[in-house]
Amino acid sequence: MSLPPATVPPANEAPGEAPSRRARGRDDACPGALRLHPADDGSLARVRIPGGLLTAGQALALARASEELGDGRLDLTSRGNLQLRGLEAACGGELAAGLREAGLLPSDRYDRVRNIAASPLSGLDGAGYGDVTVWARELDAALCAGAWEELSGLSGRFLFAMDDGRGDVAALGADVTLIAAPDGGAVLRVGSGAPGAGLEVRGRDAPRAAALAAVEFLARARVSGTQAWRARELPARHAVTADGLAARLADEGVEAVRTGHGGPVDAPGAPPAPGVVSGPDGRHAVSVLVPLGRVGAAPWRLLAGLASRGGSGELRVTPWRGVVLPGFTADGAAAASREVADAGLVTDPGSPWAGVGACTGRPGCAKSLADVRAHATRAVADAPRSPGAPPPVPVYFSGCERRCGHPGGRWVDALATSGTDYRLTVRDTREPDGAAGATGGGAMDVTAERLADAVATARGTA
């Protein structure tokens, strides 16, 4: 089977419009820790976790909040953030107080703009060119301190990405991306990183340069009059250019050199595979996949406990609905991996859950046409096994055409068209406006009963 190219809007955007030419008449309603979002299963809060970095204590605080105020579960998002669902609409003050006490809400004003993804294995496995979690922490601290006051005007959808050179988060389609270079510096790009758009900056200037790139985006958005939320929404004549950004950096004392390329990444890197990850220093990490990104408070507490007892005390939430626990001995990592698997999470790199995602679906979302999580679970259970085969492209089950939380890069789109029917296509967010590369053929319409075989075929041939 060969599936067709198609255009997909950015997550949480309306389909069928060209965002670069659209002027909005409404404010960004993206949820945060202080702005709760109403849903069919109660209110929703999104807690920003810059770089995906959590202490074990912060993880436990989130488990308590989910049980005491929500439905007892946490959702891991496609940007490495966390969501609490099933909240009472009036619990906002209590939730905010608990998050502040845990250090998870350091700034009310800049809460929703702290969207920073970082390579989850950076500094752990010997790959990449440096530990970019340092950049993530520095950028977050600068944002929260109000170093650039105008950045409070960024949309909650604006994304910074810190890639250590392996190409994993560079493929997320972030608005501002820093890519570590072999010489200790960084390549800075805005939007798609088209040829000629990259700037080389010194490593010590990288977080500041990323923030100034966001300042330049806001300036270009004001001139365009489109109220653009994302870099790719700017009209071409108002896009951030390498020359314009270099001039802004120079005004702020940041030296930048035009690269003529988008960074040292040749191809998109793979997300962390589930299982034990060996490091060059004799320490090991445990990479855990959370099926469909939803985890109960009990297994989440287990992860926090393991991080405290045998690891470094840190958890790293990944943009692929996973968690990395660093700092174990070889024996400790093996034991932790088994314990996590016994709790229903995934540490087997060959698991059929790898690369499978879904939006909230019914009954939590009123816009969804189907219970996509139930259908995805059934498709995984019925999926044909191919031991030793290379990982297939991701698949994402969406309940409506908004496709909230869909992955970046190339993926199989399983879109519900009714309560029992799906349309399968191949999409690629790296192409202009999300259009997929030419694959030929036509869309495949299937019933939920046929999803397992159809999805497996589509993932294997995309």
N, C-alpha and C positions, 0 to 999 in steps of 0.2 A: 504494500500500500504506500502511496506517496501522497503527502498532504500539501495543501496550497499555501502560498504566502498570504499574509493578511496583515492588516494594520490594527494595532492595539493602542488605546490611549494609555497615558500614564496611570498608575494605580490611583484610585479615588477620583479620577477625572471622568467627565461625561464622554461617551463615545461619539464618533461621527463628526467631531469638530477639529479644526486645525488650531491647536493651542497657541502656536506662535502668532496667530492673527486674531485671537479672541480677546476682547476687553470684558473684564468681569464686572458685574454689578453687585457682587456680594463679597463679604469678607471670608477669609479662610476659616472654616469651622473645624479644622483638624483638632482632635481631642488632645488633652494633656493631663497632667496631674491635678491642675486647678480647674480646667474646663472639662467637665464630664459630658459625655455624648450619650443621648438616649438611644436605647436599642430595645428590641422586643423582649430580651431577657434581663432587662434592667439597665442601669447606666454603666458606661464604660469609661475607664481612666487609662491613659497611656503614660507610662513612666519612662522617661528617657534614660538610657544607660549608655552614656558616651563611650565609644570604643568597646561596648559590651562588657565593661569592667565592673565587677561587683565584689565586695568583700563577703565573706561567709555571713557576717552579722547582718549586712544589708539584705542578703538573700533570705535570711530567717525573718526579717522584718516584713518582707513582701509576703511570705507565707502566712504570717499572722494577719496581715491586712486582708488577704484573700479569704481567709476563714471567718474573720470577725465582721467584715464589711461586705464581702462578695460571695461568689458561688464556690469558693474553696479551690479554685484553679487559677493558673497563670497561663497567658498566651504569649508565646515568643513570636515576635514580628519579623518581617523580611528586612528590617534594618537593625536587628539586634536589640530592640527595645522590648519592654514587657507591658502587658495589658492585664488589668483586672476587670472582670465582668460581673454582672449580676448585682451591681451596687445600688443601694438606695439613693435616690436623687439628692437627699438631704445630708448625705454622709461626707460631703466634700471637705468641710472644715476638719473633721476628725481624721480623714485620710491624709490631708495635707500636713497636719501636725505630726502624724506618725512618720511620714516620709521625710519631713525636715529633721526630726530627731535622728533618723537613720542616715542622714547625709545624702538623701536621694532627691532633695529639692533645695539645692543651694541658692537658687535665685528664682523668685516668683516671676519677675519681668521677662527673664530669658528662658523660662522653662521649656517652651515648645520649640525653640530654635536649637536645642542641644542635640541635634541629630548628627552623630559622628559614628561612622562605621570604621572598623580597623581590622586588618588581617588577624584572625583569631589565633593563629599559630606563630605569630611574630615573636621572635626571640626564644622560641621553645624547641624548634626542630632543626635548626641550623640552615634552613632555607631562607631566601630573602636576603636583603642587604642591611638589615638593622631592625631594631625593636621600635616599631612605629606607635606602640602604646604610649610612649613618651610624648609624641606629637599630639595624640588624642587628648591626653591629660592637660597639656599646656594650652591647647586650643580651647578646651572646655573651661579652664580656669579664666582665660582671657574673656570669653563670652560672658561668664557669670559675673565677672568684675566690671562689666560694662565698658571695657576698653574702647569699644566702638559702639557708641550709644545707638546709632542708626540700625545696628543689626537686630535690635528688638523688633524691627519691622519685617524681618524675614518670615516667610510662610512656614508653618509647621511641617510642610512637605519638603522644604529645602534640605539637601543632604550633603554633608562633607564625607569624604572617604580617604582613609589613610592606608595605602597599600605598601607592603614592604618589598615589592618588586616581584612577587610571585604571580600577581595578576588576578587574585581572587576578588577583592572588593573593588578593584579598578573596573571590573565588568558589571558593576551594579548600576551604572548610569547615573552616578552622583552629579551634583551641580558643580562642586569643587572637589578635585581629586589631587592628592599628593602621592607621588610614587617614589619610593626610596631608590636612589641610584647607587651604583657600585662605589663611587668616590665619596660616599657619605652625604652627598647633597640630595636634592629632591627635584623632580619634575612636577611642575604645577600646571594643571589644565582645568579649564572651565567647560562644562557641558560635555560634548562628545569627544573632545580631545582630537579634533580633526588635524591633519598634517599642517604644520606651521603654527599651531595654537599653543604649543607647549613652551614653558619658560623654566629654565634651570635656576634654582635658588640654593643658597647654602642651607645645610641641614638645620643649623641653629635658627635660621630665619623662617623655616618652613611653616610652623603654625601661624605666625604673624602674616605671612604671605597668603595663606589660605583665607584668613579673616579679611584681609584687604581685597581679595578676589570677590568675596561676598559683598563688600562695600561697593566695588565696581559694578557688580550685577545690579544692586539696588539703584545705583545712579543711572544705568542704562534702562532699567525698567521704568523709572520715572520719566525719562525722556521719551520712551516708546508710548506711554499712555495706555498700556495694555493691562496693567496690574498683574504682570506675570509673576507666577509663584515659583517657577522652575527655570533654569537657564535655557532649556530647550524651547521654552515658550516665547522667548524674545524674537521679534521679527528679525530677519537676516540683517537688515540695515542698522539695527540697534544691538546686534550681538556683541558680547564682550570679545574684543580682539587682543591678540598678543601684544601689539604695540600700545594699545590703550592701557592694558593692565600693567605693562612694564613701566609706563610713565607714572601710573599711580604708585607703584611700588618704589620707584626712584624718589618720588616726592616724600615718601615715608622712610627713606634711608635703607631700603632693601634692594640689594643688587640682584638683577635678573638678566639672564642671557637667553635669547630666543634659540630654541632647539631645532625647529623644523620638523619635529615629530611629537607624538603624543605621550612619549615616555618610554622607559626601557622594557616594557612588557610586550613580548612578541605575540602572545595569544592569551585568551582568558585562562586563568588558573582555576583549578578545581577546589571546591570547598573541602574542609577537613572531613576525611572519611571517618566513620565510627570506629572506635577501637583504641588501642594503646599507641601512643605516639612517642617515639624515642628522640631524645635530645642529645646534642654533642657533649653535654657536661655530665652525662650519666643520670640525669633526671629524666622523668617520663611524665607525659600528660595522658589524660583519658578523655577522648572525644566521644561525646554522648549525643545521639540523635533523639529528639523528642517527637514521636509520631504526630504528624499534623500540627506540631507546635503547641499542643495543649497538655499541661502537666498538672497533676493534683498536688495539694500542699504536702502530702506525705512523701512522695518521691522527690519533690523539690527540697524538702528538709534533708532527705538522705544525701543529696548532692552537696548541700551546704555542710553537712556533718563530715562527709568524706574530705571535702576541701580543708576543713579545720584539722581533722585528725591525722591525715597522711599527706596532704598536699600543702600548697603554699598559703592556704587561706583565701585564695582568690578563685572566682568563677568568671569565665568569659562567655557571654552569650553571643552566639553567631547569627549572622543574617540568614542562615539556612536552617533556622529552627533547631539549633543544637546548643550544647554547652561544652566548653573545654575546661577541664580541671587540671591545672599545672602542678608540678613540684613533687611528684611521687618517686619513690624508688621503683626498680623494675618489679619486684615482688608486690609492692604496695599497689602499683598501677594495675597489675593483673588481678589482684584480689578486688580492687575497687570496680574494675570492669565487670567482673562476675556479679558483684553485689548489685550494681546498677541494672544489669540485664535481668536479674531475678525480680527487680522491682517494676519491670514492664517497660523500661526504656531500652534503647538500642545501642549496642556496642559492637555488633557484628558488621564488618565492612561489606559483607555480601547480602545484607538484609534487603528484602524487597521494599522496605520503607524508604531507602535512600533515594532522594530526589523527588519524593512525593509530597505535595502540599495542597492545601485547600483553604478557601476563605471560611468565614464563620458559617454561612449557609443557614438553612432553617434548623431549628426554630428561633435562633438568636437574631436573625436579620430579616426584617419584613420585606426587603427588596429581593431576597433570594427566591428562586423558583423551586429549589430542591434542597433536600438534606444532603448536601454534597459531601459532608464528612462521613456519613454512613455509606454512601456510594463509593467513596475513595477507599474506605476501610475494606469493603467487600471486594473491590477490585484488587487490592493488595493481597488479600487472603486467597483469591482465586488466580493470581498471576502465575503464569508458567515460570518455572525456575530455570536459570541458565548459569550454573556454577562456572566460575572462571571467566565469564564474559565481561568485557569492559563495561563500566557504568553507562547506562543509557542517559539520554538527555532528560532533564527534569520534566515532570508533568504537574500541572496545576489545575485543580477542579474549582470552577467558579460558578456561583449561583446566579449571577446576572452579568451584564455586559460591562459593569464597572471593573470587574476582575480585581477587587481590592487585594493588595498584598502579593500580586503575582511576581514571579522571580525575574531577575534581569538576564540578559543574554538570550540564548536560544532555548526554547521550551515548547512542549506540547500543551496546547490549550484545550482543556475539556470543559466546555461551556454548557451549562444546563439550559435547555430550550423549553423544558416543561418539568414537571415533577418526576418524570421517568425517562426523559430523553436528553441526549447530549450531542453536541457537534464538536468534532475534533479537527483542529488545524495546528500548524506549526507557526510559531511567532519568534521574532528576534528583535529585542529592544535596542540592539546596537545599530540597527539600520535607522535611517531617517523616519521619524514619527512612528517608530516601532514596527516598520514593515519587515516581514521575514525575507530571507534570501529566496531566490527562485528554487522551488522544489517540484513544481509541476503538479498535475493531478487536481483533484477537487476535494472539498471538505467531506468528511465522513460523518454521517448521522447515524447514531447507534442508540439502542435502548440501554438502560442501566444494567440489564442482565448480560449484555454483550460487552460491557466496558472493559473487563479484565483483558480479554484477548485483543480488542481493538487498541487499547492504550499500550499494551506490550509491543504490538506491531509498530505503532506510530513512534514510540520511543526508540525502537531499535533501528528505524529507517530514517529518522529525522536528520 
